[in-house]
């Protein structure tokens, strides 16, 4: 296949996706923009912790988003907040997916007493308030980036385990899986080659939608002074600090818009992925 033919097919597929799922394409664009901003934003912004005599300057040519009450460049702080929020959400999702895959597939495959006990443990964790769990971890490990990511990952694991277990049980009942068991295929190979690919689509939809919730959760933690401590910029903390300077509207508008766009982008992308992988759900919810 020639390069021109391959590019033509990819462009045609992109146009079809844009026509059938315009909101999903818009959400994907926002999500990619946020990830790019988190990855390459420091190259186009200044030092978010640098102080200047320009206190509470309005947005303009020198300071695109103005400055805060300490004279720090607000554009640089919003960009740095994007890096913290996106990286924290992705790390928490990676931790949650890793634990959920091992826990859910092992529970469904082992069945019996192990499955019963693991589900009761999951029920107890679901009844445990996530905010209290984060507070306990902060007391043990300190209020740092790693402990918050780990705590969020454990909280998000609980819902993912149910999805992984249900998908694993459905796949284990298939004829080709029973045939693989009969001929003596090892359990790990069955789970890796036959079960894991069937878990991917529903888990991807759930994780994509949950990424927006993770960003919102991080903002809420920072708003409650439970997030990553200063001087690391955070969208939630920027909103908290703006309450004392409410007449300087740029202090609340820019971090608020950033959080809104990030959550909106991942939610739109997750809804479109749901429609793509399961057309029966199209238009529902």
Backbone as CSV, one residue per row, in Angstrom:
resi,resn,N_x,N_y,N_z,CA_x,CA_y,CA_z,C_x,C_y,C_z
1,UNK,0.844,-1.192,0.000,0.000,0.000,0.000,0.883,1.248,0.000
2,UNK,0.618,2.185,-0.902,1.418,3.390,-1.019,1.113,4.338,0.142
3,UNK,2.041,5.273,0.344,1.863,6.250,1.417,0.650,7.144,1.166
4,UNK,0.456,7.546,-0.100,-0.684,8.398,-0.442,-2.006,7.688,-0.179
5,UNK,-2.061,6.386,-0.517,-3.283,5.620,-0.277,-3.558,5.475,1.216
6,UNK,-2.501,5.223,1.976,-2.666,5.076,3.431,-3.154,6.390,4.043
7,UNK,-2.552,7.506,3.627,-2.967,8.812,4.148,-4.409,9.130,3.752
8,UNK,-4.777,8.737,2.513,-6.149,8.983,2.073,-7.157,8.230,2.908
9,UNK,-6.851,6.979,3.252,-7.760,6.187,4.078,-7.863,6.764,5.480
10,UNK,-6.723,7.209,6.031,-6.755,7.794,7.370,-7.552,9.101,7.384
11,UNK,-7.373,9.921,6.354,-8.113,11.187,6.291,-9.612,10.936,6.129
12,UNK,-9.953,9.922,5.310,-11.364,9.591,5.135,-11.972,9.098,6.446
13,UNK,-11.203,8.298,7.191,-11.686,7.828,8.489,-11.852,8.973,9.477
14,UNK,-10.917,9.944,9.436,-11.030,11.100,10.330,-12.252,11.946,9.985
15,UNK,-12.513,12.125,8.674,-13.693,12.900,8.272,-14.982,12.190,8.668
16,UNK,-15.015,10.871,8.539,-16.201,10.115,8.929,-16.436,10.214,10.436
17,UNK,-15.335,10.126,11.203,-15.462,10.257,12.664,-15.957,11.644,13.039
18,UNK,-15.441,12.677,12.370,-15.858,14.042,12.658,-17.327,14.259,12.312
19,UNK,-17.788,13.620,11.220,-19.173,13.785,10.800,-20.133,13.035,11.726
20,UNK,-19.743,11.839,12.157,-20.627,11.021,12.974,-20.580,11.405,14.455
21,UNK,-19.420,11.868,14.918,-19.257,12.194,16.343,-18.564,13.551,16.477
22,UNK,-19.243,14.631,16.109,-18.590,15.952,16.191,-18.236,16.361,17.619
23,UNK,-19.105,16.022,18.567,-18.805,16.378,19.954,-17.619,15.575,20.477
24,UNK,-17.528,14.308,20.069,-16.391,13.493,20.467,-15.093,14.025,19.890
25,UNK,-15.132,14.462,18.628,-13.940,15.053,18.007,-13.547,16.346,18.718
26,UNK,-14.550,17.133,19.100,-14.270,18.365,19.838,-13.660,18.037,21.202
27,UNK,-14.207,17.010,21.880,-13.649,16.599,23.164,-12.230,16.078,23.032
28,UNK,-11.970,15.312,21.950,-10.614,14.809,21.710,-9.651,15.961,21.482
29,UNK,-10.099,16.975,20.745,-9.249,18.142,20.489,-8.909,18.859,21.790
30,UNK,-9.910,19.027,22.659,-9.651,19.687,23.944,-8.698,18.847,24.798
31,UNK,-8.933,17.520,24.840,-8.089,16.647,25.650,-6.643,16.677,25.166
32,UNK,-6.450,16.617,23.839,-5.088,16.668,23.287,-4.438,18.016,23.565
33,UNK,-5.233,19.085,23.480,-4.692,20.416,23.762,-4.253,20.523,25.221
34,UNK,-5.051,19.961,26.136,-4.689,20.005,27.546,-3.430,19.191,27.830
35,UNK,-3.331,18.012,27.199,-2.147,17.183,27.390,-0.910,17.864,26.807
36,UNK,-1.062,18.486,25.623,0.054,19.214,25.018,0.461,20.402,25.882
37,UNK,-0.520,21.093,26.451,-0.221,22.225,27.330,0.536,21.763,28.568
38,UNK,0.132,20.607,29.107,0.826,20.086,30.287,2.247,19.649,29.953
39,UNK,2.439,19.100,28.739,3.752,18.583,28.373,4.711,19.680,27.916
40,UNK,4.207,20.612,27.103,5.086,21.607,26.486,4.809,23.032,26.957
41,UNK,3.864,23.196,27.881,3.524,24.534,28.349,4.691,25.304,28.938
42,UNK,5.540,24.669,29.765,6.661,25.419,30.340,7.604,26.016,29.305
43,UNK,7.585,25.505,28.078,8.451,26.059,27.043,7.964,27.427,26.563
44,UNK,6.671,27.704,26.743,6.110,28.966,26.259,5.696,29.894,27.393
45,UNK,5.862,29.472,28.620,5.479,30.297,29.765,6.694,30.537,30.642
46,UNK,6.570,31.494,31.520,7.664,31.824,32.411,7.636,31.008,33.688
47,UNK,8.356,31.504,34.674,8.440,30.846,35.979,7.170,31.162,36.775
48,UNK,6.378,30.153,37.138,5.120,30.433,37.864,5.323,30.887,39.302
49,UNK,6.537,30.771,39.834,6.790,31.168,41.224,7.569,32.478,41.328
50,UNK,7.896,33.073,40.204,8.695,34.307,40.221,7.839,35.497,40.646
51,UNK,8.323,36.248,41.626,7.622,37.422,42.128,8.012,38.655,41.318
52,UNK,7.090,39.602,41.250,7.354,40.848,40.542,6.631,41.989,41.255
53,UNK,7.028,43.224,40.999,6.331,44.359,41.631,4.974,44.662,41.023
54,UNK,4.622,43.990,39.921,3.334,44.234,39.268,2.248,43.421,39.976
55,UNK,1.713,43.973,41.032,0.739,43.284,41.860,-0.658,43.434,41.239
56,UNK,-1.334,42.306,41.065,-2.720,42.286,40.580,-2.889,43.092,39.285
57,UNK,-1.923,42.903,38.385,-2.009,43.575,37.090,-3.089,42.923,36.239
58,UNK,-3.798,43.721,35.472,-4.850,43.201,34.598,-4.225,42.508,33.390
59,UNK,-4.966,41.597,32.754,-4.436,40.940,31.547,-4.058,41.968,30.487
60,UNK,-2.907,41.731,29.858,-2.436,42.666,28.851,-1.311,42.066,28.035
61,UNK,-0.533,42.924,27.409,0.520,42.466,26.517,1.647,41.758,27.230
62,UNK,2.105,42.299,28.368,3.219,41.677,29.084,2.769,40.446,29.848
63,UNK,1.634,40.555,30.500,1.069,39.421,31.238,-0.277,39.073,30.602
64,UNK,-0.298,37.987,29.846,-1.503,37.625,29.086,-2.708,37.421,29.991
65,UNK,-2.500,36.772,31.131,-3.592,36.517,32.068,-3.505,37.409,33.295
66,UNK,-2.662,38.422,33.270,-2.484,39.288,34.418,-1.546,38.673,35.452
67,UNK,-1.567,39.221,36.652,-0.750,38.709,37.749,-1.627,38.531,38.988
68,UNK,-1.097,37.793,39.970,-1.856,37.563,41.194,-1.419,38.544,42.280
69,UNK,-1.818,38.259,43.516,-1.563,39.191,44.611,-0.092,39.253,45.015
70,UNK,0.732,38.359,44.479,2.165,38.392,44.733,2.960,38.821,43.501
71,UNK,2.245,39.213,42.458,2.909,39.647,41.246,3.388,38.513,40.357
72,UNK,2.907,37.311,40.567,3.331,36.171,39.742,2.516,36.114,38.448
73,UNK,3.192,35.703,37.385,2.563,35.622,36.070,1.440,34.590,36.118
74,UNK,0.211,35.044,35.885,-0.936,34.150,36.026,-1.020,33.148,34.878
75,UNK,-0.585,33.524,33.688,-0.565,32.570,32.578,0.376,31.414,32.888
76,UNK,1.553,31.724,33.433,2.508,30.674,33.797,1.935,29.771,34.874
77,UNK,1.155,30.330,35.781,0.586,29.524,36.857,-0.545,28.636,36.337
78,UNK,-1.361,29.140,35.418,-2.411,28.309,34.830,-1.796,27.155,34.040
79,UNK,-0.731,27.438,33.298,-0.048,26.378,32.540,0.562,25.352,33.490
80,UNK,1.221,25.817,34.550,1.795,24.890,35.524,0.698,24.083,36.221
81,UNK,-0.456,24.710,36.461,-1.575,23.979,37.047,-2.086,22.894,36.130
82,UNK,-2.040,23.138,34.806,-2.434,22.102,33.848,-1.502,20.898,33.943
83,UNK,-0.216,21.155,34.052,0.743,20.038,34.171,0.466,19.225,35.426
84,UNK,0.215,19.896,36.535,-0.040,19.173,37.779,-1.331,18.380,37.691
85,UNK,-2.411,19.003,37.219,-3.716,18.337,37.188,-3.722,17.157,36.223
86,UNK,-3.193,17.351,35.006,-3.210,16.287,34.001,-2.311,15.133,34.417
87,UNK,-1.102,15.442,34.878,-0.186,14.367,35.276,-0.704,13.613,36.486
88,UNK,-1.328,14.332,37.423,-1.885,13.670,38.603,-3.044,12.765,38.211
89,UNK,-3.914,13.248,37.316,-5.045,12.433,36.878,-4.575,11.201,36.107
90,UNK,-3.615,11.355,35.206,-3.114,10.211,34.430,-2.405,9.197,35.322
91,UNK,-1.638,9.685,36.289,-0.958,8.760,37.207,-1.965,7.994,38.055
92,UNK,-2.965,8.690,38.564,-4.000,8.027,39.359,-4.736,6.989,38.523
93,UNK,-5.032,7.312,37.251,-5.708,6.358,36.374,-4.832,5.141,36.106
94,UNK,-3.523,5.361,35.902,-2.613,4.241,35.653,-2.564,3.305,36.862
95,UNK,-2.499,3.889,38.054,-2.501,3.072,39.274,-3.820,2.315,39.399
96,UNK,-4.929,3.016,39.178,-6.229,2.379,39.304,-6.443,1.263,38.299
97,UNK,-6.053,1.485,37.041,-6.229,0.461,36.009,-5.369,-0.755,36.306
98,UNK,-4.120,-0.526,36.727,-3.237,-1.654,37.034,-3.783,-2.538,38.143
99,UNK,-4.224,-1.906,39.237,-4.775,-2.682,40.352,-6.075,-3.360,39.949
100,UNK,-6.934,-2.650,39.216,-8.241,-3.205,38.841,-8.097,-4.400,37.909
101,UNK,-7.156,-4.349,36.971,-6.965,-5.470,36.051,-6.553,-6.730,36.804
102,UNK,-5.575,-6.603,37.691,-5.106,-7.771,38.443,-6.196,-8.274,39.378
103,UNK,-6.809,-7.380,40.116,-7.827,-7.759,41.098,-9.060,-8.334,40.418
104,UNK,-9.593,-7.632,39.432,-10.836,-8.068,38.801,-10.692,-9.383,38.052
105,UNK,-9.626,-9.528,37.262,-9.446,-10.767,36.495,-9.140,-11.949,37.406
106,UNK,-8.314,-11.734,38.435,-8.003,-12.827,39.362,-9.249,-13.260,40.126
107,UNK,-10.066,-12.298,40.543,-11.282,-12.625,41.281,-12.254,-13.426,40.418
108,UNK,-12.453,-13.002,39.162,-13.393,-13.697,38.281,-12.877,-15.076,37.888
109,UNK,-11.572,-15.204,37.643,-11.037,-16.486,37.196,-10.981,-17.504,38.336
110,UNK,-10.586,-17.037,39.546,-10.484,-17.967,40.669,-11.861,-18.414,41.148
111,UNK,-12.840,-17.474,41.157,-14.209,-17.774,41.584,-14.204,-18.324,43.019
112,UNK,-15.294,-18.956,43.386,-15.385,-19.608,44.688,-15.197,-18.663,45.855
113,UNK,-14.507,-19.164,46.892,-14.318,-18.415,48.125,-13.478,-17.165,47.910
114,UNK,-12.461,-17.272,47.054,-11.603,-16.112,46.804,-12.407,-14.963,46.204
115,UNK,-13.256,-15.276,45.252,-14.082,-14.245,44.625,-15.046,-13.640,45.641
116,UNK,-15.640,-14.473,46.477,-16.578,-13.986,47.484,-15.897,-13.042,48.466
117,UNK,-14.722,-13.433,48.960,-14.021,-12.602,49.936,-13.534,-11.296,49.306
118,UNK,-13.023,-11.373,48.080,-12.519,-10.163,47.428,-13.642,-9.156,47.174
119,UNK,-14.830,-9.639,46.842,-15.957,-8.733,46.613,-16.450,-8.121,47.916
120,UNK,-16.357,-8.864,49.017,-16.743,-8.267,50.290,-15.735,-7.206,50.722
121,UNK,-14.458,-7.445,50.457,-13.449,-6.417,50.733,-13.728,-5.170,49.897
122,UNK,-14.103,-5.380,48.640,-14.437,-4.253,47.774,-15.644,-3.493,48.298
123,UNK,-16.646,-4.202,48.802,-17.818,-3.542,49.371,-17.435,-2.673,50.566
124,UNK,-16.512,-3.163,51.404,-16.071,-2.370,52.544,-15.336,-1.117,52.094
125,UNK,-14.498,-1.234,51.074,-13.777,-0.069,50.568,-14.727,0.945,49.941
126,UNK,-15.759,0.451,49.263,-16.734,1.363,48.664,-17.501,2.131,49.730
127,UNK,-17.676,1.527,50.898,-18.376,2.202,51.985,-17.481,3.180,52.741
128,UNK,-16.174,3.140,52.434,-15.219,4.009,53.127,-15.113,5.324,52.365
129,UNK,-15.360,6.479,52.998,-15.305,7.764,52.278,-13.925,8.021,51.692
130,UNK,-13.900,8.388,50.415,-12.623,8.622,49.747,-11.840,9.766,50.358
131,UNK,-12.518,10.813,50.798,-11.836,11.953,51.394,-11.138,11.564,52.694
132,UNK,-11.776,10.698,53.479,-11.155,10.224,54.719,-9.922,9.395,54.406
133,UNK,-9.995,8.583,53.353,-8.842,7.777,52.947,-7.665,8.670,52.565
134,UNK,-7.929,9.730,51.833,-6.855,10.645,51.459,-6.267,11.352,52.680
135,UNK,-7.121,11.686,53.629,-6.628,12.310,54.854,-5.713,11.366,55.630
136,UNK,-6.099,10.087,55.719,-5.269,9.108,56.421,-3.930,8.921,55.727
137,UNK,-3.947,8.838,54.396,-2.695,8.661,53.652,-1.808,9.894,53.782
138,UNK,-2.426,11.078,53.833,-1.638,12.294,53.992,-0.939,12.324,55.351
139,UNK,-1.600,11.775,56.380,-0.989,11.727,57.704,0.162,10.730,57.757
140,UNK,0.058,9.644,56.978,1.081,8.597,57.016,2.263,8.939,56.108
141,UNK,1.966,9.346,54.873,3.028,9.555,53.882,3.362,11.022,53.646
142,UNK,2.569,11.928,54.208,2.805,13.347,53.958,1.928,13.848,52.821
143,UNK,1.680,15.131,52.808,0.819,15.727,51.788,1.693,16.076,50.585
144,UNK,1.960,15.092,49.753,2.800,15.304,48.580,2.117,14.747,47.338
145,UNK,2.736,14.964,46.192,2.178,14.564,44.904,1.958,13.058,44.832
146,UNK,2.935,12.283,45.327,2.862,10.825,45.221,1.730,10.250,46.062
147,UNK,1.557,10.737,47.276,0.510,10.186,48.138,-0.875,10.527,47.611
148,UNK,-1.048,11.727,47.037,-2.349,12.107,46.480,-2.669,11.257,45.261
149,UNK,-1.672,11.033,44.388,-1.890,10.196,43.204,-2.241,8.766,43.613
150,UNK,-1.543,8.236,44.605,-1.827,6.877,45.070,-3.219,6.793,45.685
151,UNK,-3.576,7.771,46.504,-4.901,7.762,47.116,-6.014,7.866,46.090
152,UNK,-5.861,8.751,45.105,-6.863,8.866,44.056,-6.940,7.578,43.236
153,UNK,-5.776,6.962,42.978,-5.777,5.715,42.219,-6.530,4.607,42.932
154,UNK,-6.345,4.509,44.246,-7.056,3.486,45.024,-8.558,3.752,45.017
155,UNK,-8.940,5.018,45.135,-10.365,5.364,45.117,-10.994,4.995,43.777
156,UNK,-10.310,5.300,42.682,-10.853,5.013,41.353,-10.809,3.528,41.023
157,UNK,-9.968,2.776,41.733,-9.884,1.334,41.492,-11.211,0.643,41.764
158,UNK,-11.929,1.109,42.763,-13.110,0.391,43.242,-14.159,0.224,42.155
159,UNK,-14.434,1.289,41.401,-15.400,1.166,40.320,-14.881,0.348,39.155
160,UNK,-13.574,0.449,38.896,-12.994,-0.293,37.773,-12.982,-1.796,38.007
161,UNK,-12.813,-2.213,39.256,-12.783,-3.647,39.556,-14.088,-4.299,39.145
162,UNK,-15.200,-3.643,39.396,-16.501,-4.209,39.026,-16.596,-4.384,37.506
163,UNK,-16.116,-3.400,36.740,-16.169,-3.493,35.278,-15.277,-4.613,34.778
164,UNK,-14.060,-4.699,35.306,-13.122,-5.746,34.878,-13.665,-7.121,35.224
165,UNK,-14.201,-7.275,36.414,-14.725,-8.585,36.828,-15.899,-9.002,35.957
166,UNK,-16.830,-8.073,35.689,-17.995,-8.406,34.866,-17.576,-8.782,33.446
167,UNK,-16.657,-8.025,32.856,-16.183,-8.345,31.504,-15.434,-9.666,31.476
168,UNK,-14.671,-9.943,32.531,-13.930,-11.210,32.601,-14.894,-12.389,32.703
169,UNK,-15.910,-12.284,33.529,-16.885,-13.370,33.658,-17.605,-13.630,32.336
170,UNK,-17.950,-12.559,31.620,-18.625,-12.730,30.329,-17.720,-13.418,29.319
171,UNK,-16.448,-13.070,29.322,-15.514,-13.658,28.352,-15.169,-15.097,28.716
172,UNK,-15.054,-15.401,30.003,-14.712,-16.765,30.418,-15.794,-17.766,30.039
173,UNK,-17.010,-17.299,29.824,-18.078,-18.201,29.422,-18.110,-18.486,27.937
174,UNK,-17.219,-17.847,27.163,-17.198,-18.064,25.719,-16.646,-19.454,25.387
175,UNK,-17.047,-19.973,24.224,-16.652,-21.323,23.827,-15.150,-21.435,23.622
176,UNK,-14.548,-20.433,23.004,-13.120,-20.536,22.711,-12.273,-20.502,23.980
177,UNK,-12.779,-19.856,25.042,-12.056,-19.863,26.312,-12.170,-21.238,26.966
178,UNK,-13.350,-21.832,26.898,-13.520,-23.191,27.426,-12.621,-24.168,26.685
179,UNK,-12.509,-24.011,25.371,-11.631,-24.889,24.593,-10.178,-24.697,25.004
180,UNK,-9.768,-23.454,25.254,-8.391,-23.199,25.684,-8.114,-23.845,27.037
181,UNK,-9.098,-23.841,27.927,-8.924,-24.498,29.220,-8.776,-26.006,29.059
182,UNK,-9.577,-26.586,28.158,-9.560,-28.036,27.969,-8.198,-28.511,27.464
183,UNK,-7.589,-27.766,26.560,-6.304,-28.201,25.989,-5.124,-27.817,26.879
184,UNK,-5.403,-27.234,28.045,-4.354,-26.986,29.021,-3.606,-25.677,28.883
185,UNK,-4.233,-24.672,28.288,-3.590,-23.352,28.194,-3.479,-22.756,29.601
186,UNK,-2.308,-22.231,29.995,-2.138,-21.672,31.346,-3.099,-20.510,31.597
187,UNK,-3.517,-20.335,32.852,-4.460,-19.250,33.173,-3.966,-17.869,32.756
188,UNK,-2.675,-17.594,32.980,-2.172,-16.263,32.623,-2.307,-16.013,31.127
189,UNK,-2.031,-17.025,30.322,-2.144,-16.859,28.866,-3.603,-16.653,28.450
190,UNK,-4.514,-17.352,29.101,-5.936,-17.171,28.794,-6.371,-15.743,29.112
191,UNK,-5.962,-15.267,30.294,-6.353,-13.921,30.690,-5.715,-12.862,29.784
192,UNK,-4.468,-13.076,29.399,-3.759,-12.082,28.596,-4.217,-12.067,27.139
193,UNK,-4.383,-13.248,26.551,-4.681,-13.341,25.125,-6.167,-13.248,24.809
194,UNK,-7.027,-13.734,25.698,-8.453,-13.815,25.383,-9.325,-12.842,26.199
195,UNK,-8.972,-12.658,27.478,-9.816,-11.840,28.348,-9.474,-10.359,28.243
196,UNK,-8.189,-10.026,28.346,-7.774,-8.615,28.371,-8.261,-7.821,27.159
197,UNK,-8.179,-8.344,25.911,-8.677,-7.549,24.774,-10.163,-7.220,24.853
198,UNK,-10.956,-8.086,25.478,-12.391,-7.825,25.607,-12.706,-6.844,26.727
199,UNK,-11.774,-6.686,27.665,-11.974,-5.726,28.748,-11.672,-4.311,28.268
200,UNK,-10.785,-4.187,27.285,-10.294,-2.885,26.848,-11.358,-1.848,26.538
201,UNK,-12.312,-2.129,25.626,-13.289,-1.085,25.260,-14.107,-0.532,26.419
202,UNK,-14.786,-1.370,27.232,-15.568,-0.765,28.334,-14.710,-0.052,29.358
203,UNK,-13.504,-0.588,29.607,-12.619,0.057,30.577,-12.103,1.386,30.038
204,UNK,-11.810,1.443,28.736,-11.351,2.693,28.127,-12.408,3.778,28.226
205,UNK,-13.660,3.419,27.983,-14.749,4.391,28.091,-14.848,4.914,29.520
206,UNK,-14.795,4.016,30.479,-14.917,4.416,31.888,-13.747,5.298,32.314
207,UNK,-12.525,4.916,31.919,-11.340,5.677,32.314,-11.354,7.067,31.682
208,UNK,-11.736,7.155,30.405,-11.760,8.456,29.733,-12.725,9.407,30.420
209,UNK,-13.901,8.904,30.774,-14.868,9.745,31.479,-14.375,10.090,32.877
210,UNK,-13.710,9.141,33.516,-13.253,9.360,34.887,-12.088,10.337,34.959
211,UNK,-11.353,10.515,33.855,-10.252,11.467,33.851,-10.750,12.880,34.164
212,UNK,-11.910,13.230,33.594,-12.495,14.531,33.923,-12.833,14.625,35.397
213,UNK,-13.380,13.543,35.950,-13.679,13.524,37.376,-12.426,13.618,38.233
214,UNK,-11.321,13.019,37.761,-10.067,13.088,38.512,-9.535,14.512,38.561
215,UNK,-9.633,15.225,37.438,-9.197,16.621,37.412,-10.058,17.460,38.348
216,UNK,-11.362,17.213,38.325,-12.275,17.941,39.216,-12.004,17.583,40.669
217,UNK,-11.675,16.318,40.918,-11.391,15.862,42.280,-10.129,16.534,42.810
218,UNK,-9.117,16.628,41.954,-7.877,17.291,42.370,-8.132,18.766,42.672
219,UNK,-8.959,19.407,41.831,-9.292,20.797,42.090,-10.044,20.974,43.398
220,UNK,-10.951,20.037,43.695,-11.703,20.103,44.952,-10.779,19.909,46.153
221,UNK,-9.817,18.992,46.040,-8.865,18.778,47.135,-8.033,20.029,47.384
222,UNK,-7.575,20.656,46.312,-6.799,21.887,46.472,-7.667,22.991,47.055
223,UNK,-8.927,23.022,46.658,-9.850,24.030,47.187,-10.028,23.850,48.692
224,UNK,-9.957,22.595,49.158,-10.102,22.300,50.586,-8.759,22.292,51.307
225,UNK,-7.688,22.754,50.617,-6.328,22.799,51.183,-5.794,21.409,51.491
226,UNK,-6.252,20.384,50.728,-5.765,19.024,50.907,-4.949,18.549,49.702
227,UNK,-4.733,19.431,48.745,-4.010,19.058,47.543,-2.511,19.201,47.712
228,UNK,-1.816,19.266,46.572,-0.365,19.419,46.591,-0.025,20.767,47.206
229,UNK,0.899,20.801,48.189,1.164,22.046,48.913,1.896,23.069,48.042
230,UNK,1.844,24.354,48.428,2.600,25.404,47.729,4.106,25.088,47.790
231,UNK,4.900,25.640,46.867,4.539,26.656,45.863,4.028,26.076,44.550
232,UNK,3.739,24.759,44.496,3.235,24.160,43.263,1.876,24.762,42.911
233,UNK,1.721,25.328,41.710,0.437,25.937,41.339,-0.639,24.866,41.137
234,UNK,-1.844,25.187,41.514,-2.981,24.289,41.343,-4.196,25.122,40.997
235,UNK,-4.987,24.640,40.053,-6.192,25.369,39.660,-7.126,25.575,40.843
236,UNK,-7.305,24.544,41.662,-8.188,24.664,42.811,-7.691,25.687,43.814
237,UNK,-6.383,25.688,44.100,-5.849,26.658,45.048,-5.930,28.072,44.488
238,UNK,-5.751,28.211,43.176,-5.873,29.535,42.567,-7.290,30.082,42.748
239,UNK,-8.284,29.205,42.657,-9.661,29.641,42.904,-9.863,30.049,44.354
240,UNK,-9.221,29.320,45.281,-9.325,29.667,46.699,-8.720,31.051,46.947
241,UNK,-7.533,31.269,46.399,-6.856,32.544,46.613,-7.618,33.707,45.991
242,UNK,-8.382,33.423,44.924,-9.101,34.505,44.243,-10.290,35.014,45.050
243,UNK,-10.730,34.265,46.071,-11.893,34.699,46.842,-11.634,35.999,47.597
244,UNK,-10.377,36.212,47.983,-10.048,37.439,48.719,-9.865,38.638,47.789
245,UNK,-9.860,38.392,46.495,-9.670,39.475,45.524,-10.740,39.354,44.447
246,UNK,-11.989,39.273,44.888,-13.087,38.968,43.984,-13.281,40.052,42.932
247,UNK,-12.877,41.292,43.227,-13.056,42.349,42.250,-12.042,42.268,41.112
248,UNK,-10.998,41.451,41.261,-10.061,41.191,40.167,-10.516,39.878,39.513
249,UNK,-11.425,39.989,38.568,-12.128,38.809,38.046,-11.208,37.833,37.319
250,UNK,-10.085,38.305,36.790,-9.214,37.389,36.039,-8.626,36.310,36.941
251,UNK,-8.575,36.546,38.240,-8.011,35.553,39.150,-8.883,34.312,39.265
252,UNK,-10.173,34.442,39.060,-11.077,33.295,39.148,-11.512,32.783,37.780
253,UNK,-11.533,33.659,36.786,-12.032,33.252,35.470,-11.103,32.238,34.814
254,UNK,-9.803,32.525,34.777,-8.896,31.678,34.006,-8.735,30.262,34.589
255,UNK,-8.504,30.074,35.886,-8.462,28.692,36.397,-9.810,27.992,36.315
256,UNK,-10.903,28.760,36.500,-12.229,28.152,36.382,-12.513,27.661,34.979
257,UNK,-12.156,28.461,33.983,-12.343,28.049,32.592,-11.459,26.851,32.264
258,UNK,-10.244,26.818,32.791,-9.338,25.698,32.536,-9.918,24.385,33.064
259,UNK,-10.439,24.416,34.288,-11.045,23.209,34.860,-12.262,22.786,34.040
260,UNK,-13.090,23.757,33.668,-14.304,23.459,32.906,-13.969,22.827,31.558
261,UNK,-13.007,23.383,30.846,-12.637,22.844,29.533,-12.054,21.441,29.655
262,UNK,-11.201,21.217,30.656,-10.587,19.899,30.818,-11.647,18.832,31.107
263,UNK,-12.547,19.121,32.029,-13.600,18.156,32.370,-14.540,17.944,31.190
264,UNK,-14.902,19.030,30.514,-15.797,18.923,29.357,-15.171,18.085,28.252
265,UNK,-13.904,18.302,27.964,-13.246,17.567,26.896,-13.221,16.070,27.146
266,UNK,-12.816,15.657,28.326,-12.745,14.226,28.621,-14.133,13.599,28.708
267,UNK,-15.119,14.339,29.198,-16.474,13.789,29.263,-17.068,13.595,27.869
268,UNK,-16.882,14.577,26.985,-17.376,14.434,25.613,-16.682,13.287,24.900
269,UNK,-15.391,13.145,25.109,-14.658,12.047,24.492,-15.142,10.703,25.022
270,UNK,-15.375,10.612,26.325,-15.865,9.366,26.897,-17.239,8.988,26.395
271,UNK,-18.138,9.968,26.252,-19.479,9.686,25.734,-19.420,9.189,24.294
272,UNK,-18.566,9.769,23.481,-18.449,9.334,22.085,-17.831,7.942,21.988
273,UNK,-16.850,7.655,22.825,-16.271,6.307,22.831,-17.319,5.275,23.241
274,UNK,-18.180,5.653,24.165,-19.264,4.756,24.561,-20.171,4.454,23.372
275,UNK,-20.514,5.474,22.603,-21.371,5.277,21.431,-20.686,4.433,20.367
276,UNK,-19.378,4.615,20.203,-18.638,3.878,19.178,-18.550,2.401,19.537
277,UNK,-18.225,2.103,20.792,-18.025,0.709,21.190,-19.333,-0.023,21.452
278,UNK,-20.388,0.720,21.794,-21.685,0.076,22.049,-22.787,0.949,21.447
279,UNK,-23.096,0.768,20.163,-24.121,1.608,19.506,-25.504,1.519,20.146
280,UNK,-25.769,0.462,20.920,-27.066,0.349,21.577,-27.301,1.461,22.580
281,UNK,-26.189,2.054,23.083,-26.308,3.118,24.071,-26.356,4.491,23.441
282,UNK,-26.277,4.586,22.113,-26.228,5.878,21.438,-27.516,6.666,21.747
283,UNK,-27.275,7.877,22.229,-28.406,8.761,22.512,-29.017,8.564,23.872
284,UNK,-28.547,7.558,24.621,-29.096,7.355,25.954,-28.308,8.174,26.953
285,UNK,-28.832,8.240,28.159,-28.160,8.985,29.226,-28.244,10.451,28.984
